[in-house]
Structures are given as C-alpha cells and as structure tokens.
Amino acid sequence: MFSLLTKRNTNSTGLLTSQLYDNDTFYKDFVRDLNKCKSESIIESPFITSRRIANLLPTLQKTISRGVKIVINTRDPIEHKPSLSVQATNAIAELQRIGVDVLFTGSHHRKLAIFDRQILWEGSLNILSQNNSCEIMRRIQSPELAQQMIKFVKIDKFLR
C-alpha cells in the first residue's frame, strides 16, 4: 500500500495550492475542511453506504448546525447494486433528516467536493462509500477552480 503523497504547488500567479491524498489519508483532512466550512458544502459521490455515512454523520450534523448548506449529488439508490440499494436509501433518509439537500443524477460517477467555493477536492475516491479500495484525491485551494467546477457540472442552479 502506498503512503501519503503530499506535494504543494503554487503557480506563478498564486492561484493554485494542491495536495494529493490516498484512501488512507483523505478523510482526516476532508473532515477538517468540513469542520471549517462557513457557508456551503457540495459533495458529489455516486454511491452511498451506511458505514461511511455513520462515520461522517456527526460532522455533517455539526456543520449544518452552524448554518452551512450541504448539498449532496449522488445516484438514485435504484442504480446501486441490489445489496447496497437499501443501505443507500436508509443513508439518504438519514441525511435528509438532518437537513442535507440530496440530488440524484442518473449514471452519476463524479467524485468531488467543494467547500465555500474556495476548496476543491477531486479524484477517484467515492467520498460517501469508500471502503476497501486504492484511490486518489487532490485538494486544490483555488476560488477560480472551485467556481470553474461548479459551472462545469452545472450544480449552481441547485444552490440558490
């Protein structure tokens, strides 16, 4: 198993600060960013499992209690494997119960998160279901790239 690959890069205009994470190092800094979020959190993850939601739920509840809007875009549970469909349905109900806005996009496969339109996470890790896989995520601190992603995936219309 590979360990954390961390490299900070800043381009000549100062627009980009980037770090790489693997499945073993991702959640600690992801949760840190979620805890620091002030107004808006967007999470796109095609699959959702009860186990991962149980791990993240306390942080999501605290974030919402601070007045942060959380939007999750995922697949409809009927698009999950039959063995995971019930888990996804229950996890989504729990997310909605605490005030998370949940959107469904057919054939969705993006893995990203955007915090306060300042921090962009993108890569191969299914944020709301990752369990036992070798994945990568990149954390980019850039309002310009966060906004570019919001426009590119056309999620802005659901954030107002």
MARFI-730710 format. One line per 10 residues: number of its first residue (from 1); their letters; for each residue x, y, z of N, C-alpha, C, O. Coordinates in Angstrom, 3 decimals. Layout:
# residues N
NUM	a	X:Y:Z:X:Y:Z:X:Y:Z:X:Y:Z; ...
END
This chain:
# residues 160
1	mfslltkrnt	0.857:-1.181:0.000:0.000:0.000:0.000:0.893:1.231:0.000:1.905:1.278:0.699; 0.519:2.197:-0.769:1.268:3.444:-0.818:0.886:4.319:0.359:-0.236:4.242:0.860; 1.799:5.134:0.790:1.506:6.085:1.857:1.210:7.445:1.241:1.203:7.598:0.019; 0.971:8.407:2.081:0.593:9.756:1.652:1.617:10.346:0.697:2.816:10.368:0.976; 1.126:10.813:-0.418:1.936:11.587:-1.343:1.472:13.024:-1.222:0.373:13.357:-1.666; 2.267:13.857:-0.646:1.860:15.238:-0.456:2.845:16.143:-1.167:4.056:16.045:-0.968; 2.323:17.007:-1.984:3.157:17.977:-2.663:2.356:19.245:-2.835:1.264:19.225:-3.402; 2.880:20.325:-2.358:2.219:21.608:-2.525:2.817:22.302:-3.734:4.036:22.371:-3.887; 1.961:22.805:-4.575:2.396:23.540:-5.757:1.687:24.872:-5.804:0.476:24.947:-5.594; 2.416:25.896:-6.073:1.815:27.199:-6.289:2.344:27.701:-7.618:3.554:27.770:-7.835
11	nstglltsql	1.412:28.057:-8.518:1.881:28.549:-9.803:2.293:30.013:-9.684:2.138:30.616:-8.622; 2.806:30.576:-10.744:3.359:31.926:-10.698:2.318:32.996:-10.374:2.674:34.075:-9.900; 1.037:32.712:-10.622:0.004:33.702:-10.300:-0.561:33.499:-8.907:-1.397:34.286:-8.462; -0.123:32.459:-8.209:-0.600:32.207:-6.856:-2.005:31.637:-6.795:-2.624:31.653:-5.731; -2.526:31.134:-7.905:-3.903:30.647:-7.934:-4.066:29.237:-7.385:-5.170:28.851:-7.002; -3.000:28.471:-7.339:-3.171:27.051:-7.078:-2.286:26.564:-5.937:-1.068:26.742:-5.941; -2.932:25.953:-4.978:-2.240:25.180:-3.958:-2.896:23.810:-3.974:-4.114:23.696:-3.838; -2.083:22.766:-4.142:-2.625:21.433:-4.358:-1.896:20.416:-3.490:-0.691:20.516:-3.261; -2.665:19.423:-3.008:-2.102:18.307:-2.247:-2.758:17.022:-2.723:-3.937:17.015:-3.077; -1.999:15.941:-2.731:-2.523:14.628:-3.095:-2.748:13.786:-1.851:-1.980:13.843:-0.891
21	ydndtfykdf	-3.832:12.994:-1.890:-4.206:12.125:-0.785:-4.545:10.756:-1.333:-4.945:10.614:-2.489; -4.382:9.753:-0.493:-4.847:8.423:-0.863:-6.005:8.032:0.060:-6.423:8.820:0.909; -6.511:6.827:-0.111:-7.667:6.396:0.671:-7.361:6.312:2.169:-8.288:6.319:2.979; -6.104:6.233:2.550:-5.749:6.185:3.967:-5.614:7.569:4.603:-5.737:7.704:5.820; -5.370:8.575:3.808:-5.102:9.908:4.363:-6.190:10.938:4.073:-6.190:12.023:4.654; -7.099:10.607:3.193:-8.102:11.566:2.727:-9.040:12.078:3.820:-9.184:13.289:3.983; -9.675:11.187:4.566:-10.789:11.591:5.425:-10.397:12.564:6.534:-11.198:13.424:6.899; -9.209:12.452:7.069:-8.789:13.359:8.144:-8.839:14.821:7.674:-9.405:15.673:8.360; -8.255:15.108:6.524:-8.248:16.490:6.039:-9.589:16.892:5.430:-9.965:18.063:5.485; -10.306:15.944:4.855:-11.645:16.231:4.344:-12.556:16.682:5.488:-13.263:17.682:5.365
31	vrdlnkckse	-12.539:15.947:6.593:-13.356:16.305:7.760:-12.893:17.645:8.338:-13.720:18.449:8.768; -11.599:17.887:8.350:-11.081:19.189:8.815:-11.672:20.322:7.966:-12.118:21.334:8.507; -11.676:20.154:6.660:-12.262:21.172:5.776:-13.755:21.327:6.029:-14.269:22.445:6.049; -14.442:20.231:6.217:-15.878:20.286:6.501:-16.132:21.032:7.812:-17.079:21.813:7.907; -15.306:20.798:8.802:-15.442:21.494:10.085:-15.169:22.992:9.975:-15.692:23.775:10.768; -14.363:23.395:9.010:-14.039:24.810:8.818:-15.005:25.508:7.857:-14.986:26.732:7.734; -15.833:24.739:7.191:-16.755:25.292:6.202:-17.690:26.307:6.857:-18.207:26.071:7.949; -17.903:27.440:6.180:-18.694:28.530:6.756:-20.068:28.711:6.123:-21.002:29.143:6.799; -20.213:28.386:4.825:-21.494:28.687:4.191:-22.056:27.576:3.310:-23.271:27.378:3.279; -21.202:26.846:2.592:-21.725:25.916:1.594:-20.778:24.743:1.387:-19.564:24.916:1.276
41	siiespfits	-21.349:23.562:1.337:-20.594:22.342:1.069:-21.319:21.555:-0.007:-22.505:21.253:0.124; -20.605:21.229:-1.061:-21.142:20.419:-2.155:-20.333:19.131:-2.189:-19.103:19.161:-2.239; -21.028:18.007:-2.161:-20.350:16.717:-2.233:-21.009:15.911:-3.344:-22.225:15.721:-3.353; -20.190:15.440:-4.279:-20.682:14.568:-5.337:-20.011:13.212:-5.167:-18.788:13.094:-5.235; -20.820:12.210:-4.948:-20.340:10.844:-4.747:-21.395:9.904:-5.314:-22.545:9.941:-4.875; -21.035:9.067:-6.270:-22.064:8.251:-6.923:-22.724:7.217:-6.024:-23.882:6.856:-6.235; -21.993:6.743:-5.026:-22.534:5.699:-4.168:-22.489:6.130:-2.709:-21.639:6.924:-2.306; -23.420:5.593:-1.925:-23.527:5.916:-0.505:-23.703:4.609:0.253:-24.512:3.764:-0.132; -22.939:4.444:1.338:-23.115:3.269:2.198:-23.406:3.722:3.625:-23.011:4.810:4.044; -24.098:2.873:4.347:-24.435:3.168:5.746:-23.182:3.359:6.592:-23.138:4.248:7.442
51	rrianllptl	-22.178:2.543:6.368:-20.952:2.604:7.151:-20.269:3.965:7.016:-19.877:4.571:8.013; -20.133:4.434:5.791:-19.445:5.710:5.577:-20.279:6.874:6.105:-19.732:7.812:6.685; -21.586:6.825:5.911:-22.451:7.890:6.432:-22.410:7.901:7.949:-22.390:8.972:8.555; -22.398:6.735:8.573:-22.307:6.685:10.036:-21.034:7.375:10.528:-21.048:8.035:11.567; -19.944:7.225:9.790:-18.681:7.878:10.160:-18.750:9.396:9.991:-18.194:10.141:10.797; -19.423:9.840:8.955:-19.450:11.275:8.632:-20.615:12.027:9.267:-20.570:13.253:9.373; -21.653:11.315:9.690:-22.880:11.968:10.165:-22.650:12.978:11.299:-23.200:14.077:11.228; -21.878:12.667:12.325:-21.681:13.676:13.384:-21.077:14.986:12.855:-21.478:16.072:13.273; -20.127:14.877:11.950:-19.515:16.077:11.378:-20.516:16.828:10.513:-20.585:18.055:10.570; -21.291:16.104:9.712:-22.302:16.743:8.873:-23.349:17.454:9.738:-23.770:18.563:9.408
61	qktisrgvki	-23.772:16.828:10.836:-24.751:17.452:11.738:-24.200:18.745:12.340:-24.899:19.757:12.381; -22.964:18.715:12.803:-22.348:19.923:13.379:-22.230:21.024:12.330:-22.443:22.200:12.623; -21.893:20.633:11.121:-21.747:21.603:10.034:-23.086:22.275:9.750:-23.145:23.496:9.608; -24.147:21.502:9.665:-25.486:22.053:9.430:-25.920:22.929:10.599:-26.544:23.970:10.392; -25.598:22.523:11.813:-26.000:23.313:12.993:-25.318:24.685:13.013:-25.792:25.606:13.678; -24.214:24.819:12.290:-23.552:26.127:12.165:-24.156:26.963:11.037:-23.692:28.073:10.775; -25.172:26.447:10.377:-25.833:27.189:9.306:-25.254:26.961:7.930:-25.566:27.708:7.002; -24.425:25.954:7.773:-23.823:25.645:6.473:-24.808:24.827:5.650:-25.380:23.852:6.138; -25.001:25.229:4.404:-25.852:24.468:3.477:-25.018:23.310:2.927:-23.910:23.516:2.433; -25.558:22.096:3.015:-24.884:20.927:2.457:-25.754:20.338:1.355:-26.927:20.028:1.562
71	vintrdpieh	-25.152:20.194:0.182:-25.811:19.584:-0.963:-25.005:18.362:-1.369:-23.796:18.443:-1.587; -25.689:17.231:-1.469:-25.055:16.002:-1.930:-25.711:15.591:-3.233:-26.936:15.512:-3.327; -24.885:15.330:-4.243:-25.362:14.828:-5.521:-24.861:13.395:-5.660:-23.663:13.134:-5.552; -25.790:12.468:-5.902:-25.462:11.049:-5.961:-26.358:10.359:-6.984:-27.165:11.005:-7.652; -26.213:9.077:-7.096:-27.121:8.275:-7.923:-28.363:7.920:-7.114:-28.319:7.834:-5.887; -29.446:7.720:-7.809:-30.644:7.183:-7.177:-30.300:5.795:-6.640:-29.619:5.028:-7.322; -30.752:5.459:-5.440:-30.435:4.136:-4.885:-30.805:2.961:-5.789:-30.193:1.897:-5.691; -31.786:3.133:-6.660:-32.127:2.025:-7.565:-30.993:1.728:-8.550:-30.970:0.661:-9.163; -30.050:2.670:-8.704:-28.889:2.448:-9.568:-27.739:1.768:-8.827:-26.736:1.412:-9.445; -27.869:1.584:-7.527:-26.851:0.868:-6.748:-27.019:-0.636:-6.970:-28.067:-1.089:-7.430
81	kpslsvqatn	-25.993:-1.391:-6.643:-26.139:-2.849:-6.644:-27.276:-3.198:-5.698:-27.462:-2.517:-4.690; -28.045:-4.247:-5.997:-29.168:-4.604:-5.114:-28.770:-4.721:-3.646:-29.537:-4.334:-2.764; -27.595:-5.245:-3.379:-27.162:-5.414:-1.988:-26.903:-4.074:-1.292:-26.926:-4.008:-0.063; -26.661:-3.017:-2.053:-26.376:-1.707:-1.467:-27.537:-0.720:-1.595:-27.498:0.360:-1.007; -28.550:-1.077:-2.346:-29.674:-0.176:-2.586:-30.398:0.212:-1.289:-30.718:1.382:-1.081; -30.650:-0.758:-0.434:-31.341:-0.483:0.831:-30.464:0.387:1.728:-30.948:1.320:2.368; -29.170:0.072:1.766:-28.235:0.897:2.546:-28.276:2.342:2.081:-28.364:3.264:2.892; -28.212:2.536:0.765:-28.210:3.890:0.207:-29.516:4.612:0.540:-29.502:5.785:0.911; -30.631:3.918:0.407:-31.936:4.514:0.715:-31.989:4.964:2.173:-32.433:6.074:2.467; -31.540:4.111:3.078:-31.546:4.452:4.506:-30.588:5.594:4.823:-30.915:6.483:5.609
91	aiaelqrigv	-29.415:5.571:4.217:-28.432:6.634:4.456:-28.941:7.977:3.939:-28.755:9.005:4.591; -29.575:7.972:2.785:-30.128:9.202:2.225:-31.236:9.741:3.119:-31.320:10.950:3.339; -32.075:8.870:3.630:-33.142:9.302:4.550:-32.534:9.960:5.789:-33.041:10.972:6.271; -31.465:9.390:6.292:-30.787:9.957:7.469:-30.177:11.320:7.136:-30.259:12.249:7.940; -29.575:11.441:5.975:-29.012:12.730:5.544:-30.110:13.788:5.423:-29.945:14.918:5.883; -31.215:13.420:4.809:-32.320:14.363:4.660:-32.916:14.730:6.015:-33.336:15.869:6.222; -32.952:13.781:6.927:-33.477:14.042:8.274:-32.682:15.136:8.986:-33.262:15.933:9.723; -31.372:15.189:8.780:-30.564:16.214:9.446:-30.484:17.519:8.657:-29.880:18.489:9.114; -31.100:17.540:7.459:-31.162:18.787:6.699:-30.273:18.878:5.480:-30.106:19.964:4.924; -29.699:17.775:5.051:-28.886:17.764:3.836:-29.809:17.748:2.623:-30.781:16.992:2.594
101	dvlftgshhr	-29.516:18.572:1.624:-30.230:18.526:0.354:-29.589:17.442:-0.507:-28.392:17.504:-0.787; -30.372:16.451:-0.929:-29.847:15.348:-1.722:-30.431:15.416:-3.122:-31.648:15.466:-3.305; -29.540:15.416:-4.107:-29.917:15.432:-5.520:-29.547:14.091:-6.139:-28.593:13.441:-5.711; -30.315:13.681:-7.155:-29.999:12.453:-7.878:-29.671:12.795:-9.325:-30.397:13.546:-9.977; -28.577:12.240:-9.817:-28.188:12.383:-11.209:-27.971:10.989:-11.770:-27.156:10.223:-11.255; -28.705:10.661:-12.829:-28.587:9.346:-13.451:-27.199:9.095:-13.992:-26.573:9.991:-14.558; -26.715:7.877:-13.820:-25.394:7.429:-14.284:-24.256:8.281:-13.722:-23.161:8.324:-14.283; -24.525:8.939:-12.634:-23.540:9.807:-11.979:-22.297:9.006:-11.596:-22.410:7.888:-11.094; -21.108:9.575:-11.833:-19.883:8.897:-11.424:-18.793:9.868:-10.957:-17.638:9.472:-10.801; -19.149:11.119:-10.738:-18.156:12.113:-10.297:-17.867:11.958:-8.811:-18.741:11.600:-8.021
111	klaifdrqil	-16.625:12.233:-8.454:-16.204:12.218:-7.059:-15.529:13.548:-6.776:-14.375:13.762:-7.145; -16.261:14.441:-6.115:-15.693:15.750:-5.820:-16.414:16.375:-4.642:-17.510:15.960:-4.264; -15.776:17.373:-4.078:-16.393:18.178:-3.027:-15.877:19.599:-3.186:-14.734:19.821:-3.585; -16.739:20.557:-2.866:-16.366:21.967:-2.933:-16.848:22.629:-1.648:-18.026:22.554:-1.298; -15.921:23.276:-0.956:-16.237:23.951:0.300:-16.103:25.454:0.140:-15.051:25.959:-0.251; -17.189:26.169:0.450:-17.203:27.638:0.436:-16.678:28.231:-0.869:-16.175:29.354:-0.895; -16.800:27.461:-1.952:-16.338:27.904:-3.267:-14.871:28.328:-3.255:-14.439:29.160:-4.053; -14.121:27.737:-2.333:-12.707:28.048:-2.158:-11.819:26.810:-2.306:-10.699:26.893:-2.808; -12.334:25.669:-1.864:-11.546:24.437:-1.824:-12.250:23.390:-2.674:-13.449:23.151:-2.529; -11.487:22.776:-3.560:-11.999:21.747:-4.461:-11.257:20.440:-4.190:-10.027:20.386:-4.227
121	wegslnilsq	-12.023:19.402:-3.921:-11.495:18.047:-3.829:-11.961:17.307:-5.074:-13.148:17.350:-5.400; -11.054:16.626:-5.780:-11.462:15.832:-6.929:-10.534:14.634:-7.083:-9.350:14.701:-6.754; -11.090:13.542:-7.586:-10.288:12.342:-7.778:-11.157:11.129:-8.006:-12.245:11.226:-8.574; -10.665:9.968:-7.554:-11.358:8.710:-7.827:-12.064:8.124:-6.613:-12.758:7.116:-6.742; -11.910:8.723:-5.448:-12.453:8.160:-4.213:-13.934:8.500:-4.060:-14.314:9.670:-4.092; -14.769:7.472:-3.894:-16.190:7.674:-3.630:-16.333:8.162:-2.185:-16.264:7.363:-1.251; -16.527:9.439:-2.004:-16.470:10.078:-0.688:-17.461:9.472:0.295:-17.139:9.315:1.473; -18.647:9.133:-0.160:-19.695:8.663:0.744:-19.850:7.143:0.787:-20.814:6.628:1.353; -18.892:6.425:0.182:-18.991:4.966:0.232:-17.645:4.254:0.295:-17.613:3.039:0.491; -16.557:4.954:0.138:-15.244:4.306:0.053:-15.014:3.373:1.231:-15.303:3.714:2.378
131	nnsceimrri	-14.487:2.186:0.931:-14.254:1.212:1.985:-12.896:0.553:1.827:-12.002:0.781:2.642; -12.728:-0.244:0.813:-11.517:-1.036:0.692:-11.025:-0.985:-0.748:-11.143:-1.955:-1.497; -10.475:0.159:-1.118:-10.009:0.333:-2.482:-8.810:1.273:-2.490:-8.582:2.012:-1.532; -8.074:1.239:-3.545:-6.886:2.093:-3.702:-7.294:3.293:-4.549:-7.514:3.158:-5.753; -7.394:4.450:-3.935:-7.928:5.633:-4.605:-7.003:6.834:-4.422:-6.021:6.782:-3.681; -7.344:7.911:-5.115:-6.581:9.148:-5.018:-7.544:10.333:-5.019:-8.575:10.315:-5.691; -7.190:11.349:-4.262:-7.932:12.612:-4.277:-6.916:13.751:-4.279:-5.830:13.639:-3.711; -7.291:14.835:-4.922:-6.468:16.041:-4.939:-7.261:17.157:-4.275:-8.428:17.381:-4.597; -6.619:17.852:-3.347:-7.209:19.026:-2.694:-6.572:20.260:-3.298:-5.354:20.434:-3.257; -7.414:21.113:-3.860:-6.946:22.330:-4.517:-7.586:23.519:-3.817:-8.809:23.591:-3.702
141	qspelaqqmi	-6.783:24.427:-3.360:-7.308:25.641:-2.760:-7.242:26.736:-3.816:-6.189:27.324:-4.063; -8.401:26.995:-4.439:-8.478:27.970:-5.520:-9.932:28.352:-5.773:-10.703:27.529:-6.267; -10.323:29.578:-5.446:-11.693:30.005:-5.754:-12.004:29.908:-7.248:-13.128:29.583:-7.631; -11.011:30.188:-8.087:-11.235:30.148:-9.531:-11.538:28.733:-10.005:-12.466:28.528:-10.787; -10.768:27.762:-9.541:-11.001:26.380:-9.974:-12.250:25.784:-9.329:-12.932:24.969:-9.952; -12.557:26.170:-8.109:-13.803:25.720:-7.479:-15.003:26.233:-8.282:-15.934:25.479:-8.563; -14.976:27.503:-8.643:-16.074:28.081:-9.440:-16.144:27.448:-10.821:-17.236:27.212:-11.338; -14.993:27.173:-11.424:-14.969:26.514:-12.727:-15.667:25.156:-12.650:-16.436:24.801:-13.543; -15.402:24.403:-11.588:-16.024:23.083:-11.431:-17.534:23.214:-11.215:-18.312:22.444:-11.778; -17.947:24.186:-10.401:-19.383:24.405:-10.169:-20.094:24.665:-11.485:-21.160:24.103:-11.738
151	kfvkidkflr	-19.517:25.504:-12.318:-20.119:25.789:-13.629:-20.080:24.562:-14.533:-21.057:24.265:-15.220; -18.964:23.857:-14.536:-18.792:22.710:-15.420:-19.810:21.613:-15.134:-20.376:21.040:-16.065; -20.052:21.313:-13.856:-21.010:20.251:-13.512:-22.443:20.776:-13.412:-23.378:20.011:-13.175; -22.603:22.079:-13.592:-23.924:22.717:-13.633:-24.739:22.510:-12.346:-25.953:22.315:-12.401; -24.085:22.552:-11.229:-24.790:22.350:-9.955:-25.250:23.672:-9.358:-26.043:23.673:-8.416; -24.781:24.774:-9.873:-25.092:26.089:-9.324:-26.602:26.355:-9.245:-27.069:27.018:-8.318; -27.362:25.837:-10.220:-28.807:26.087:-10.229:-29.519:25.458:-9.026:-30.650:25.831:-8.715; -28.865:24.504:-8.346:-29.473:23.853:-7.185:-29.008:24.445:-5.868:-29.414:23.977:-4.804; -28.159:25.474:-5.921:-27.555:26.011:-4.708:-28.211:27.291:-4.209:-27.860:27.752:-3.123; -29.098:27.858:-4.907:-29.698:29.142:-4.502:-30.789:28.948:-3.508:-31.399:29.920:-3.063
END
